[in-house]
Amino acid sequence: MTHMHITAWALAIILFFVANSLYKGGKTKPAKITHMITRVLYLAIIGTGFALIGSSFGFYAVKLIVGIIVIGLMEMVLVRTSKGKSTGALWIAFVIAFVVVLYLGLSLPQGFKPFA
């Protein structure tokens, strides 16, 4: 399950940047398709994340909340980019939240603990 979770968020991050580039390039149709695939991956991330929580909820709950914030920020960046609105503050919040959730995920007992 851990591999599925990591694969889902890695693909989502890649497709997030692809969709953002397509929106900025004015290619609306391919951007919308990529955006919708990214949304499906959001569901896979959340589903596998819940499956990984298991019975211990303490530290995992913090990662769950920050992870949902990251997904929300990704969605807000893409929607505001598609509408041509500014996204500077959202990008800053996204980067901070992503670094936090990555650190939390790699610090959990099921991770490979590069920070230990």
C-alpha positions as CSV (number, residue, x, y, z in Angstrom):
1,M,0.0,0.0,0.0
2,T,2.9,2.4,0.7
3,H,4.2,2.0,-2.9
4,M,0.7,2.8,-4.3
5,H,0.5,5.9,-2.1
6,I,4.0,7.1,-3.2
7,T,3.3,6.4,-6.8
8,A,-0.1,8.2,-6.6
9,W,1.4,11.4,-5.1
10,A,4.5,11.3,-7.4
11,L,2.3,11.1,-10.5
12,A,0.0,13.8,-9.1
13,I,2.9,16.2,-8.6
14,I,4.2,15.5,-12.1
15,L,0.7,16.0,-13.7
16,F,0.2,19.1,-11.5
17,F,3.2,20.8,-13.1
18,V,2.2,19.6,-16.5
19,A,-1.3,20.9,-16.2
20,N,0.0,24.2,-14.8
21,S,2.4,24.6,-17.8
22,L,-0.4,23.7,-20.2
23,Y,-2.7,26.3,-18.7
24,K,0.0,29.0,-18.8
25,G,0.7,28.0,-22.4
26,G,-2.9,28.6,-23.4
27,K,-3.6,24.9,-24.2
28,T,-6.9,24.7,-22.4
29,K,-8.2,21.3,-23.7
30,P,-5.1,19.3,-22.8
31,A,-4.8,21.2,-19.6
32,K,-8.3,20.3,-18.5
33,I,-7.7,16.6,-19.3
34,T,-4.5,16.6,-17.3
35,H,-6.3,18.5,-14.5
36,M,-9.1,15.8,-14.4
37,I,-6.5,13.0,-14.2
38,T,-4.8,14.8,-11.4
39,R,-8.1,15.0,-9.6
40,V,-8.5,11.2,-9.9
41,L,-5.0,10.9,-8.4
42,Y,-6.1,13.1,-5.5
43,L,-8.7,10.5,-4.6
44,A,-6.1,7.7,-4.9
45,I,-3.8,9.7,-2.6
46,I,-6.5,10.2,0.0
47,G,-7.7,6.6,-0.2
48,T,-4.3,5.0,0.1
49,G,-3.4,7.5,2.8
50,F,-6.5,6.4,4.9
51,A,-5.5,2.8,4.3
52,L,-2.0,3.4,5.6
53,I,-3.2,5.1,8.8
54,G,-4.4,1.8,10.4
55,S,-5.0,1.9,14.1
56,S,-2.4,4.4,15.2
57,F,-3.9,7.8,14.5
58,G,-1.7,10.4,16.4
59,F,1.2,11.5,14.2
60,Y,-0.6,10.2,11.1
61,A,-3.5,12.6,11.7
62,V,-1.2,15.6,11.4
63,K,0.2,14.3,8.1
64,L,-3.3,13.6,6.9
65,I,-4.4,17.2,7.6
66,V,-1.3,18.7,6.0
67,G,-1.6,16.3,3.0
68,I,-5.2,17.5,2.4
69,I,-4.0,21.1,2.7
70,V,-1.4,20.3,0.0
71,I,-4.0,18.8,-2.3
72,G,-6.3,21.8,-1.7
73,L,-3.5,24.2,-2.6
74,M,-2.6,22.2,-5.7
75,E,-6.2,22.5,-6.8
76,M,-6.4,26.2,-6.0
77,V,-3.2,26.9,-8.0
78,L,-4.6,25.1,-11.0
79,V,-8.0,26.7,-10.9
80,R,-6.6,30.2,-10.4
81,T,-4.0,29.6,-13.2
82,S,-6.8,28.5,-15.6
83,K,-8.7,31.7,-14.8
84,G,-5.6,33.8,-15.3
85,K,-5.5,35.1,-11.7
86,S,-2.4,35.5,-9.6
87,T,-1.1,32.5,-7.7
88,G,2.1,33.8,-6.0
89,A,0.8,33.4,-2.4
90,L,-0.7,30.0,-3.2
91,W,2.7,28.8,-4.6
92,I,4.5,29.8,-1.4
93,A,1.9,28.1,0.8
94,F,2.1,25.0,-1.5
95,V,5.8,24.7,-1.3
96,I,5.8,25.1,2.5
97,A,3.0,22.6,3.0
98,F,4.6,20.2,0.6
99,V,8.0,20.3,2.4
100,V,6.2,19.8,5.7
101,V,4.1,16.8,4.5
102,L,7.1,15.2,2.8
103,Y,9.1,15.5,6.1
104,L,6.2,14.1,8.1
105,G,5.8,11.2,5.6
106,L,9.4,10.3,5.6
107,S,9.5,10.5,9.4
108,L,6.7,8.0,10.0
109,P,7.4,4.4,11.0
110,Q,6.3,3.1,7.6
111,G,8.8,5.4,5.7
112,F,12.4,4.8,5.0
113,K,13.5,7.5,7.6
114,P,16.2,9.5,5.9
115,F,16.0,12.1,8.7
116,A,16.6,9.7,11.6
